[in-house]
Amino acid sequence: MRFMVIVKATKDSEAGIMPGIELLTAMGAYNEELVKAGIMLAGDGLHPSSKGVRVQFNGDKRGVVDGPFAETKELISGFWIWQCKSMEEAVEWVKRCPNPMLGPSEIEIRQIFEPEDFGAEFTPELRAQEERVWAEAKKNAG
């Protein structure tokens, strides 16, 4: 099972306050442990929402809204993609994480959909298309 592990934003992260050497060192060691255990597939921190935009959809219309966005508790400041045997295993790994913020913080864990989750609607043609797309994406990243 794959999981997206979401580090929620705080007022400090939205203000662009960068972590100090102690936190960077602790997170680096934690990420190294995740990689050695075969858990971590990807992960990065994100700039504050003041540097972001949202594209809003309404039928065939599109609108762009510049950040910052008001609800800090709904924003994310970073993420990992993990491969775990279960939600319980992902929770145990998150419990070992250094506090990613200077003060109180929160990490959310969400399971990523796999092709089999879509049932019969995910036809062999759609599966083949997805495989082609991901193969090309991996090539582009490589």
JOSUL-V638717 format. One line per field, one symbol per residue. ss: DSSP state (@ for helix, = for strand, . for the rest). phi: phi as a letter, one per 40 degrees, with the letter a starting at -180 (. if undefined). A space follows every 10 residues. Layout:
# JOSUL-V638717
ss: ???
phi: ???
This chain:
# JOSUL-V638717
ss: .=======.. @@@@...... @@@@@@@@@@ @@@@@@...= =====...@@ @.======.. ======.... .@@@.===== ===...@@@@ @@@@@..... ......==== =...@@@@@@ @..@@@@@@@ @@@@@@@@@@ @.
phi: .bbcbbcccb dccccgcccc cccdcccccc cccccccgcc baiacbcccc cbbbbbbagc cbbbbcccbc cdcccbbaab bbbbcacccc ccccccccdc bcbdaabbbb cccbdcccgc cccdcccccc cccccccccc cc
